[in-house]
Amino acid sequence: MIPNLQPDVALAERLFDELRAATHDGVGITREAYGPGERKAHAIVKAAADDAGLETRHDPLGNLLMTLPGADRAAKRVLLGSHLDSVKSGGNFDGAAGVLAGLAAVAGMQRAGFVPGRDVTVVALRAEEAGAWFPTSYPGSRGALGLLRKEELEIRRMDSGLTLAEHMREEGFDPSFAEAGGTTFSAADTAAFLELHIEQGPVLDAEQIPVGIVTGIPGSRRLRSARSLGEYNHSGGTPRKYRRDAAIALAELAHRLDERWALLEAEGHVLVCTFCVLATTEEAGFTKIAGEARFQLDVRSVNPRSVDALMETLYEIVPEIEARRGVRFELGAETSSRAAPMDSGVQAGLKRAAEALGIKYKAMASGGGHDAAAFVQAGIPAGMLFVRNQNGSHNPHEAMRMEDFSQACAVVQRWAAEISQ
């Protein structure tokens, strides 16, 4: 039997306020990966965990572990959490909501005198938003899981020019732990990982559902440095048939990919296609035909076949556009990431918890990447819970209703109590 537990949402509310006050940059929230903002956030959360009587420690890479001891200390532990860093001038809830939900859950267990059968550890993982600071993904969680490659420690943070290893050392941590393949978490000592996160899109809010149970994290194929090359010429003196317009060629590419995306959706594929950058260069000027246009393309889906179908269209139509418009495309190197399906057992447990509490939920795929993907890669059963969010994510206007957060915390707590028995 699971007792009548209540998460300590008041503790989370206080910590949200403290985090906002400590890391507001005048516009939004800035908590730099392996920098002062993230350091402040970790100090605030660790102090609260210490006050709550949890066992706290940082691993060699700076990930914060806050443990409510279980009856069997040798049993595989349950992990709850997310990250505390942010993009520049972002919001207060992206990442932090998952850490504070974990704290609210275990603090509520402690207050009720509930002793889990195994350790329940809340984790604040480092540098999930690395893409905004370093050209890599999830160095905190992947480093803790033995998945961070040695060469990644030498990548440089985009604002400071210092390497990831240098920033780790500057914060008092030890990158040699990752270099040697050390692990903080593994399938041998971890039963499951659950990450709560605000939904980064409008679906739950539009459908008036407070909670989403995530089915998977998408994989992607990306072009980061692509361009179309034509010929600069006078905008008034060059008739259409003599033009080699790089901008129009790129616009056609974008339009045709968008049309193909719509057809794939009609066939049942679930994917997204985004031209993150679509621009001419400064050389074009007001009276010139664009001789160059640059773009970045990001195609994502939980189903890799959906991504492949759209990218096949790209490679098919590029030669057609080149021949017809007298341009040349340079697509550059393609990068990719694998999709990460969430564990079916964790999903089932979250559904049971939500239904037992009478909380409405929606099963849905994630649109963005999250630390949970690294745990899947390491062979650890992982799940995610979304909270309804207003105004999107990665912006200063990010919002979350506390009543929605409270319901999500209750699902987290009941799931953790059930799996830890």
C-alpha positions as CSV (number, residue, x, y, z in Angstrom):
1,M,0.0,0.0,0.0
2,I,1.2,3.5,-0.9
3,P,0.4,6.0,1.9
4,N,-1.4,9.3,1.4
5,L,1.7,11.3,0.4
6,Q,1.7,15.0,-0.5
7,P,4.7,16.7,-2.2
8,D,6.1,19.8,-0.5
9,V,5.2,22.3,-3.2
10,A,5.7,25.2,-0.9
11,L,9.4,24.3,-0.7
12,A,9.6,24.3,-4.5
13,E,7.8,27.6,-4.8
14,R,10.3,29.2,-2.4
15,L,13.2,27.8,-4.3
16,F,11.8,29.0,-7.7
17,D,11.7,32.5,-6.2
18,E,15.3,32.2,-4.8
19,L,16.6,31.0,-8.2
20,R,14.9,33.8,-10.0
21,A,16.3,36.5,-7.7
22,A,19.8,35.1,-7.8
23,T,20.1,34.6,-11.6
24,H,17.9,37.3,-13.2
25,D,20.0,39.2,-15.7
26,G,17.7,42.2,-16.2
27,V,15.8,40.6,-19.0
28,G,15.5,36.9,-18.2
29,I,17.3,34.1,-16.4
30,T,21.0,33.3,-17.2
31,R,22.6,30.3,-15.6
32,E,25.7,29.6,-17.7
33,A,26.8,26.0,-18.0
34,Y,29.8,25.6,-15.8
35,G,29.6,29.2,-14.9
36,P,28.5,31.6,-12.2
37,G,24.8,31.3,-12.8
38,E,24.7,27.5,-12.6
39,R,27.0,27.7,-9.6
40,K,24.6,30.0,-7.7
41,A,21.7,27.7,-8.6
42,H,23.4,24.6,-7.3
43,A,24.4,26.4,-4.1
44,I,20.7,27.4,-3.5
45,V,19.4,23.9,-4.1
46,K,22.1,22.1,-2.1
47,A,21.5,24.3,0.9
48,A,17.8,23.5,0.8
49,A,18.5,19.8,0.5
50,D,20.9,20.0,3.5
51,D,18.3,21.8,5.5
52,A,15.8,19.0,4.6
53,G,18.2,16.4,6.0
54,L,19.0,14.7,2.7
55,E,22.4,13.2,2.0
56,T,24.1,15.6,-0.4
57,R,27.3,15.4,-2.5
58,H,28.7,16.6,-5.9
59,D,30.2,14.0,-8.2
60,P,33.6,14.8,-9.8
61,L,31.9,16.6,-12.7
62,G,29.7,18.8,-10.5
63,N,26.4,16.9,-10.8
64,L,24.6,17.3,-7.4
65,L,23.1,14.2,-5.8
66,M,20.5,14.6,-2.9
67,T,19.5,11.3,-1.4
68,L,16.6,10.2,0.8
69,P,18.0,6.9,2.2
70,G,15.9,3.8,1.6
71,A,15.5,0.7,3.8
72,D,17.8,-1.3,1.6
73,R,20.9,0.9,0.8
74,A,22.3,-1.8,-1.5
75,A,19.3,-1.9,-3.8
76,K,19.4,-0.1,-7.1
77,R,18.4,3.5,-6.5
78,V,15.7,5.6,-8.2
79,L,16.8,8.9,-9.7
80,L,14.6,12.0,-10.1
81,G,15.8,15.3,-11.5
82,S,16.9,17.4,-14.4
83,H,19.2,20.4,-14.8
84,L,19.7,23.9,-13.4
85,D,21.6,25.7,-16.1
86,S,19.8,27.8,-18.7
87,V,20.2,29.5,-22.1
88,K,21.1,33.2,-22.0
89,S,18.1,35.3,-20.9
90,G,15.9,32.2,-20.7
91,G,13.2,31.3,-18.3
92,N,13.1,30.2,-14.7
93,F,11.4,26.8,-15.1
94,D,13.2,25.0,-18.0
95,G,15.3,22.4,-16.1
96,A,14.8,23.7,-12.6
97,A,11.2,22.4,-12.5
98,G,12.5,18.9,-12.7
99,V,15.0,19.3,-9.9
100,L,12.5,21.1,-7.6
101,A,9.8,18.5,-8.3
102,G,12.2,15.8,-7.2
103,L,12.9,17.7,-4.0
104,A,9.2,18.4,-3.4
105,A,8.5,14.6,-3.8
106,V,11.2,13.4,-1.4
107,A,10.6,16.2,1.2
108,G,6.9,15.2,1.2
109,M,7.9,11.5,1.8
110,Q,10.2,12.6,4.6
111,R,7.5,14.8,6.2
112,A,5.1,11.8,6.1
113,G,7.6,9.5,7.7
114,F,7.7,7.4,4.5
115,V,10.8,5.3,4.2
116,P,11.3,4.0,0.6
117,G,12.5,0.5,0.0
118,R,15.5,1.8,-1.9
119,D,17.4,5.1,-2.1
120,V,15.6,7.9,-3.9
121,T,18.1,10.4,-5.2
122,V,17.3,13.8,-6.7
123,V,19.9,14.9,-9.2
124,A,20.8,18.3,-10.5
125,L,22.7,17.5,-13.7
126,R,25.3,19.9,-15.1
127,A,25.2,21.7,-18.5
128,E,22.1,20.2,-20.2
129,E,21.8,23.5,-22.1
130,A,25.4,23.0,-23.3
131,G,24.3,23.7,-26.9
132,A,23.9,27.4,-25.9
133,W,27.4,27.5,-24.4
134,F,29.5,24.6,-25.8
135,P,29.1,22.8,-29.1
136,T,28.1,19.4,-27.5
137,S,25.2,17.8,-25.8
138,Y,24.6,16.8,-22.2
139,P,28.2,16.8,-20.9
140,G,27.1,16.6,-17.3
141,S,24.9,13.5,-17.6
142,R,26.9,11.8,-20.3
143,G,30.1,12.4,-18.2
144,A,28.4,10.8,-15.2
145,L,27.3,7.9,-17.3
146,G,30.8,7.2,-18.8
147,L,29.6,8.4,-22.3
148,L,31.6,11.7,-22.7
149,R,34.4,11.3,-25.2
150,K,37.9,12.5,-24.2
151,E,38.1,15.0,-27.1
152,E,34.8,16.7,-26.0
153,L,36.6,18.0,-22.9
154,E,38.7,20.2,-25.3
155,I,35.7,21.9,-27.0
156,R,35.6,25.6,-26.1
157,R,32.7,27.6,-24.6
158,M,31.5,30.0,-27.1
159,D,31.5,33.1,-24.9
160,S,34.7,32.6,-22.9
161,G,36.9,30.6,-25.3
162,L,37.9,28.3,-22.5
163,T,37.6,24.5,-22.9
164,L,35.0,22.4,-21.1
165,A,37.8,20.9,-19.0
166,E,39.0,24.3,-18.0
167,H,35.6,25.4,-17.0
168,M,35.1,22.2,-15.0
169,R,38.4,22.9,-13.2
170,E,37.5,26.5,-12.7
171,E,34.4,25.4,-10.9
172,G,36.4,23.0,-8.7
173,F,35.6,19.8,-10.5
174,D,37.8,17.0,-12.1
175,P,37.5,16.4,-15.8
176,S,39.9,13.5,-15.6
177,F,37.0,11.5,-14.1
178,A,35.3,11.7,-17.5
179,E,38.6,11.2,-19.4
180,A,39.1,7.9,-17.5
181,G,35.5,6.8,-18.2
182,G,34.4,7.0,-14.6
183,T,30.7,6.6,-13.8
184,T,28.4,8.1,-11.2
185,F,25.3,6.2,-12.5
186,S,25.1,2.9,-14.3
187,A,22.6,0.2,-15.1
188,A,24.1,-1.8,-12.3
189,D,23.2,0.6,-9.6
190,T,20.2,2.5,-11.0
191,A,16.7,1.1,-11.3
192,A,15.2,4.1,-13.2
193,F,15.6,7.8,-14.0
194,L,12.6,10.1,-14.2
195,E,12.9,13.7,-15.5
196,L,10.1,16.2,-15.1
197,H,10.3,19.1,-17.5
198,I,8.0,21.9,-18.7
199,E,6.6,21.2,-22.2
200,Q,8.5,23.4,-24.6
201,G,5.6,23.7,-27.0
202,P,1.9,24.7,-26.8
203,V,0.1,21.3,-27.0
204,L,-0.8,20.7,-23.4
205,D,-1.9,24.3,-22.9
206,A,-4.0,24.3,-26.0
207,E,-5.7,21.0,-25.1
208,Q,-6.1,22.1,-21.4
209,I,-4.3,19.1,-20.0
210,P,-1.9,19.6,-17.1
211,V,0.5,16.7,-17.6
212,G,2.1,14.9,-20.5
213,I,3.7,11.4,-20.3
214,V,6.5,11.3,-22.8
215,T,6.8,8.4,-25.1
216,G,10.2,9.3,-26.6
217,I,12.9,11.9,-27.2
218,P,13.4,12.6,-30.9
219,G,16.4,11.8,-33.0
220,S,17.6,14.4,-35.5
221,R,19.5,15.0,-38.7
222,R,20.9,18.5,-39.0
223,L,22.7,20.8,-41.5
224,R,24.5,23.5,-39.5
225,S,26.5,25.3,-42.1
226,A,24.7,24.9,-45.5
227,R,24.4,27.5,-48.2
228,S,23.2,28.2,-51.7
229,L,25.6,29.9,-54.1
230,G,24.5,31.9,-57.1
231,E,25.8,35.2,-58.6
232,Y,25.6,38.7,-57.3
233,N,24.2,41.1,-59.9
234,H,22.3,44.3,-60.2
235,S,18.7,44.0,-59.0
236,G,17.3,46.4,-61.6
237,G,19.4,45.6,-64.6
238,T,19.2,41.8,-64.6
239,P,16.2,40.1,-66.2
240,R,14.8,37.0,-64.6
241,K,16.2,34.5,-67.2
242,Y,19.8,35.7,-66.5
243,R,19.6,35.5,-62.8
244,R,21.3,33.0,-60.5
245,D,19.5,34.0,-57.4
246,A,20.7,32.1,-54.3
247,A,17.9,33.5,-52.1
248,I,15.1,32.4,-54.4
249,A,16.7,29.0,-54.8
250,L,16.9,28.6,-51.0
251,A,13.3,29.8,-50.7
252,E,12.2,27.1,-53.1
253,L,14.0,24.5,-51.2
254,A,12.4,25.6,-48.0
255,H,8.9,25.7,-49.6
256,R,9.3,22.2,-51.2
257,L,10.5,20.6,-47.9
258,D,7.5,22.2,-46.1
259,E,5.1,20.7,-48.7
260,R,6.8,17.3,-48.3
261,W,6.5,17.6,-44.5
262,A,2.7,18.2,-44.8
263,L,2.4,15.1,-47.0
264,L,4.3,13.0,-44.6
265,E,2.1,14.2,-41.7
266,A,-1.0,13.3,-43.8
267,E,0.5,9.8,-44.1
268,G,0.8,9.5,-40.3
269,H,4.4,10.5,-39.8
270,V,5.1,12.7,-36.7
271,L,8.1,14.9,-37.2
272,V,9.2,18.6,-37.3
273,C,11.3,20.5,-39.9
274,T,12.9,23.8,-39.0
275,F,15.0,26.2,-41.0
276,C,16.7,27.7,-37.9
277,V,18.6,30.1,-40.1
278,L,17.4,31.3,-43.5
279,A,19.3,34.4,-44.6
280,T,21.2,36.3,-47.3
281,T,24.6,37.7,-46.5
282,E,25.5,41.3,-45.8
283,E,27.1,41.5,-49.2
284,A,23.7,41.4,-50.9
285,G,22.8,45.0,-50.0
286,F,19.5,46.6,-51.2
287,T,20.2,46.8,-54.9
288,K,21.8,43.4,-55.4
289,I,20.6,39.9,-56.4
290,A,21.8,37.6,-53.6
291,G,24.8,35.6,-54.7
292,E,24.8,33.6,-51.5
293,A,22.2,32.5,-48.9
294,R,22.9,30.5,-45.8
295,F,20.8,28.1,-43.8
296,Q,20.6,25.7,-40.9
297,L,18.2,22.8,-41.0
298,D,16.9,20.7,-38.1
299,V,14.7,17.7,-38.8
300,R,13.5,15.7,-35.8
301,S,11.3,12.7,-35.0
302,V,11.1,9.8,-32.5
303,N,10.8,7.6,-35.6
304,P,14.1,7.7,-37.6
305,R,12.2,6.6,-40.8
306,S,10.2,9.8,-40.7
307,V,13.4,11.9,-40.5
308,D,15.0,9.9,-43.3
309,A,12.0,10.3,-45.5
310,L,12.2,14.1,-45.4
311,M,16.0,14.2,-45.8
312,E,15.7,12.0,-48.8
313,T,13.5,14.6,-50.3
314,L,16.1,17.2,-49.6
315,Y,18.8,15.3,-51.5
316,E,16.5,14.6,-54.4
317,I,15.3,18.2,-55.0
318,V,18.7,19.9,-54.5
319,P,20.0,18.9,-58.0
320,E,16.7,19.8,-59.6
321,I,16.8,23.4,-58.2
322,E,20.5,23.7,-59.0
323,A,19.9,22.8,-62.7
324,R,16.8,25.0,-63.1
325,R,18.1,28.1,-61.3
326,G,21.9,28.0,-62.1
327,V,22.9,27.8,-58.5
328,R,25.0,25.4,-56.4
329,F,24.2,24.1,-52.9
330,E,26.9,23.4,-50.4
331,L,25.2,21.4,-47.7
332,G,28.3,20.9,-45.5
333,A,28.6,18.1,-42.9
334,E,25.5,16.5,-41.6
335,T,25.2,15.8,-37.9
336,S,22.7,13.4,-36.3
337,S,21.4,12.1,-33.0
338,R,19.6,8.9,-32.2
339,A,16.0,8.8,-30.9
340,A,15.5,7.7,-27.3
341,P,12.3,5.8,-26.6
342,M,11.1,6.1,-23.0
343,D,10.9,2.9,-21.0
344,S,7.5,1.2,-21.4
345,G,7.5,0.2,-17.7
346,V,8.2,3.7,-16.5
347,Q,5.4,5.0,-18.8
348,A,3.0,2.5,-17.5
349,G,3.9,3.4,-13.9
350,L,3.4,7.1,-14.6
351,K,-0.1,6.4,-16.1
352,R,-1.0,4.3,-13.1
353,A,0.1,7.1,-10.8
354,A,-1.8,9.8,-12.7
355,E,-5.0,7.7,-12.9
356,A,-4.8,6.8,-9.2
357,L,-4.6,10.5,-8.4
358,G,-7.4,11.5,-10.9
359,I,-5.0,13.7,-12.9
360,K,-5.7,14.1,-16.6
361,Y,-2.7,13.3,-18.9
362,K,-1.7,13.0,-22.5
363,A,0.8,10.5,-23.9
364,M,3.1,12.5,-26.3
365,A,6.5,12.6,-27.8
366,S,9.0,15.2,-26.7
367,G,10.0,17.8,-29.3
368,G,13.4,18.7,-27.7
369,G,16.3,16.8,-26.4
370,H,16.8,16.1,-22.7
371,D,19.2,14.4,-20.3
372,A,16.9,11.4,-20.2
373,A,18.2,10.5,-23.6
374,A,21.7,10.0,-22.2
375,F,20.3,7.6,-19.5
376,V,18.6,5.6,-22.3
377,Q,21.9,5.4,-24.2
378,A,23.5,4.0,-21.0
379,G,20.9,1.3,-20.7
380,I,19.0,2.7,-17.7
381,P,15.2,2.7,-17.9
382,A,14.1,6.3,-18.2
383,G,10.9,8.3,-18.4
384,M,9.8,11.9,-18.7
385,L,6.8,13.9,-17.4
386,F,5.8,17.2,-19.0
387,V,4.1,20.0,-17.2
388,R,1.8,22.4,-19.1
389,N,3.7,25.6,-19.9
390,Q,2.7,29.0,-21.3
391,N,4.8,31.1,-23.7
392,G,7.2,28.3,-24.8
393,S,10.7,27.8,-23.5
394,H,14.1,29.3,-23.8
395,N,12.7,32.8,-23.4
396,P,12.1,35.3,-20.5
397,H,8.4,34.9,-20.7
398,E,8.4,31.2,-20.0
399,A,5.5,30.5,-17.5
400,M,4.1,27.6,-15.5
401,R,1.0,27.5,-13.3
402,M,1.8,26.2,-9.8
403,E,-1.4,24.2,-9.7
404,D,-0.2,22.2,-12.8
405,F,3.3,21.8,-11.2
406,S,1.6,20.5,-8.0
407,Q,-0.3,17.9,-9.9
408,A,2.9,16.8,-11.8
409,C,4.8,16.6,-8.5
410,A,2.1,14.4,-7.1
411,V,2.5,12.0,-10.1
412,V,6.3,12.0,-9.6
413,Q,6.0,11.3,-5.9
414,R,3.5,8.5,-6.3
415,W,5.5,6.8,-9.1
416,A,8.7,7.1,-7.0
417,A,7.0,5.6,-4.0
418,E,5.6,2.7,-6.0
419,I,8.9,1.8,-7.8
420,S,10.9,2.1,-4.6
421,Q,8.8,-0.4,-2.7
